[in-house]
Amino acid sequence: MVEGGRIQAWELQGEGGSYRIEAGHYVLAAGQGNEALGAELTGVEVPLMQRRPLHQVCVKKVGLKPFYGVALGSSTKPPLVVTTHYDRAGVPVWYLGGDLAETGLDCSEEEQIGRARALLEKLLPWVDWSGAEWRTHRVHRAEAAHPGGHRPPGVYCAKRGNAVMVWPSKLALAPALSDEVLKALEKPKAGGGREFKGLEGWASPPLPEPLWDRLFS
Ligand SMILES: Cc1cc2nc3c(=O)[nH]c(=O)nc-3n(C[C@H](O)[C@H](O)[C@H](O)COP(=O)(O)OP(=O)(O)OC[C@H]3O[C@@H](n4cnc5c(N)ncnc54)[C@H](O)[C@@H]3O)c2cc1C
């Protein structure tokens, strides 16, 4: 509900019913979901969002060592970034990104797995991949639109009326983003109350199934 370029209230649907939130400011921090939220703000010139796609690879194997690493090459982008996760049975899964994921967009799943395997065999030749299971995962990075579709140089925080739309650009920049959000908020008017009692007992949203369990099920 927008009037005069300002949000007057926001209706939220929860499991226990619908809620009408009336706030001084509305900070939209829903990542890729900001696009749809912005589309609800009729009459407000909301910032544009861009998506930069990735083709990540997951490899699962019993006994794989926990490994967190960034390979360095001659380019500004690391050829490979590895993090370790565990599926519901506790089996380790390496999540592979970096330049491998950025440059594999036109590859089929099979081709991308072949590239990942060749890179791992080159960088970590002592790891035995027999019996390993491989999958790929396509995902987007959602950010404020930037010329040429490049990564924005830093955090993005834009205020339109009483709506503040944000993208941290990198998770590591979330603390810097919170500083920008606090600067963008107007000081509350004297006597303005904060009443959260209506939200008591509102069900917490369910946790999603981890990627590792979905991909290998
Ligand atoms: C594969 C990959 C690797 C990355 N690696 C790194 C890295 O190494 N280092 C780094 O710093 N950053 C990294 N990033 C970027 C980082 O993940 C993002 O910058 C960061 O997660 C953005 O945080 P966010 O809270 O703005 O959005 P998200 O993390 O996307 O969170 C938004 C949340 O809002 C929820 N939501 C959406 N719509 C609605 C709605 N209408 N109502 C309520 N909730 C909603 C979503 O379900 C989600 O939980 C990576 C991103 C990807 C995709």
The ligand as an SDF file (V2000), in Angstrom:
LIG
                    3D

 53 58  0  0  0  0  0  0  0  0999 V2000
   27.2260  -19.7590   -5.2310 C   0  0  0  0  0  0  0  0  0  0  0  0
   27.4600  -18.4700   -4.4890 C   0  0  0  0  0  0  0  0  0  0  0  0
   28.6620  -18.2890   -3.8270 C   0  0  0  0  0  0  0  0  0  0  0  0
   28.8810  -17.1260   -3.1060 C   0  0  0  0  0  0  0  0  0  0  0  0
   30.0690  -16.9980   -2.4540 N   0  0  0  0  0  0  0  0  0  0  0  0
   30.2780  -15.9100   -1.6830 C   0  0  0  0  0  0  0  0  0  0  0  0
   31.4840  -15.8030   -0.9380 C   0  0  0  0  0  0  0  0  0  0  0  0
   32.3640  -16.6720   -0.9870 O   0  0  0  0  0  0  0  0  0  0  0  0
   31.6530  -14.7060   -0.1660 N   0  0  0  0  0  0  0  0  0  0  0  0
   30.7200  -13.7250   -0.0580 C   0  0  0  0  0  0  0  0  0  0  0  0
   30.9140  -12.7880    0.6950 O   0  0  0  0  0  0  0  0  0  0  0  0
   29.5560  -13.8010   -0.7670 N   0  0  0  0  0  0  0  0  0  0  0  0
   29.3210  -14.8630   -1.5790 C   0  0  0  0  0  0  0  0  0  0  0  0
   28.1760  -14.9550   -2.3120 N   0  0  0  0  0  0  0  0  0  0  0  0
   27.2150  -13.8390   -2.2840 C   0  0  0  0  0  0  0  0  0  0  0  0
   26.3310  -13.9340   -1.0450 C   0  0  0  0  0  0  0  0  0  0  0  0
   25.7480  -15.2340   -0.9680 O   0  0  0  0  0  0  0  0  0  0  0  0
   25.2260  -12.8840   -1.1380 C   0  0  0  0  0  0  0  0  0  0  0  0
   25.8070  -11.6010   -1.3180 O   0  0  0  0  0  0  0  0  0  0  0  0
   24.4220  -12.8490    0.1440 C   0  0  0  0  0  0  0  0  0  0  0  0
   23.9060  -14.1380    0.4560 O   0  0  0  0  0  0  0  0  0  0  0  0
   23.2570  -11.8920   -0.0030 C   0  0  0  0  0  0  0  0  0  0  0  0
   22.6000  -11.8600    1.2440 O   0  0  0  0  0  0  0  0  0  0  0  0
   21.1080  -11.3740    1.3340 P   0  0  0  0  0  0  0  0  0  0  0  0
   20.6850  -11.5900    2.7550 O   0  0  0  0  0  0  0  0  0  0  0  0
   20.9780  -10.0010    0.7440 O   0  0  0  0  0  0  0  0  0  0  0  0
   20.3010  -12.3190    0.3570 O   0  0  0  0  0  0  0  0  0  0  0  0
   19.9880  -13.9500    0.4750 P   0  0  0  0  0  0  0  0  0  0  0  0
   21.1670  -14.5930    1.1420 O   0  0  0  0  0  0  0  0  0  0  0  0
   19.5980  -14.3000   -0.8840 O   0  0  0  0  0  0  0  0  0  0  0  0
   18.7980  -13.9600    1.5110 O   0  0  0  0  0  0  0  0  0  0  0  0
   17.5390  -13.4310    1.1640 C   0  0  0  0  0  0  0  0  0  0  0  0
   16.4860  -14.1690    1.9700 C   0  0  0  0  0  0  0  0  0  0  0  0
   15.2180  -13.5440    1.7430 O   0  0  0  0  0  0  0  0  0  0  0  0
   14.2480  -14.5540    1.5730 C   0  0  0  0  0  0  0  0  0  0  0  0
   13.1230  -13.9820    0.8000 N   0  0  0  0  0  0  0  0  0  0  0  0
   13.0280  -13.8060   -0.5350 C   0  0  0  0  0  0  0  0  0  0  0  0
   11.8510  -13.2320   -0.8480 N   0  0  0  0  0  0  0  0  0  0  0  0
   11.1830  -13.0420    0.3230 C   0  0  0  0  0  0  0  0  0  0  0  0
    9.9200  -12.4920    0.6700 C   0  0  0  0  0  0  0  0  0  0  0  0
    9.0830  -12.0180   -0.2680 N   0  0  0  0  0  0  0  0  0  0  0  0
    9.5690  -12.4570    1.9600 N   0  0  0  0  0  0  0  0  0  0  0  0
   10.3970  -12.9280    2.9180 C   0  0  0  0  0  0  0  0  0  0  0  0
   11.6180  -13.4580    2.6730 N   0  0  0  0  0  0  0  0  0  0  0  0
   12.0060  -13.5050    1.3790 C   0  0  0  0  0  0  0  0  0  0  0  0
   14.9720  -15.6720    0.8470 C   0  0  0  0  0  0  0  0  0  0  0  0
   14.2910  -16.9040    1.0330 O   0  0  0  0  0  0  0  0  0  0  0  0
   16.3280  -15.6320    1.5430 C   0  0  0  0  0  0  0  0  0  0  0  0
   16.3050  -16.4330    2.7090 O   0  0  0  0  0  0  0  0  0  0  0  0
   27.9010  -16.0970   -3.0590 C   0  0  0  0  0  0  0  0  0  0  0  0
   26.6960  -16.2770   -3.7430 C   0  0  0  0  0  0  0  0  0  0  0  0
   26.4720  -17.4530   -4.4540 C   0  0  0  0  0  0  0  0  0  0  0  0
   25.1590  -17.6380   -5.1870 C   0  0  0  0  0  0  0  0  0  0  0  0
  1  2  1  0
  2  3  1  0
  2 52  2  0
  3  4  2  0
  4  5  1  0
  4 50  1  0
  5  6  2  0
  6  7  1  0
  6 13  1  0
  7  8  2  0
  7  9  1  0
  9 10  1  0
 10 11  2  0
 10 12  1  0
 12 13  2  0
 13 14  1  0
 14 15  1  0
 14 50  1  0
 15 16  1  0
 16 17  1  0
 16 18  1  0
 18 19  1  0
 18 20  1  0
 20 21  1  0
 20 22  1  0
 22 23  1  0
 23 24  1  0
 24 25  2  0
 24 26  1  0
 24 27  1  0
 27 28  1  0
 28 29  2  0
 28 30  1  0
 28 31  1  0
 31 32  1  0
 32 33  1  0
 33 34  1  0
 33 48  1  0
 34 35  1  0
 35 36  1  0
 35 46  1  0
 36 37  1  0
 36 45  1  0
 37 38  2  0
 38 39  1  0
 39 40  1  0
 39 45  2  0
 40 41  1  0
 40 42  2  0
 42 43  1  0
 43 44  2  0
 44 45  1  0
 46 47  1  0
 46 48  1  0
 48 49  1  0
 50 51  2  0
 51 52  1  0
 52 53  1  0
M  END
$$$$
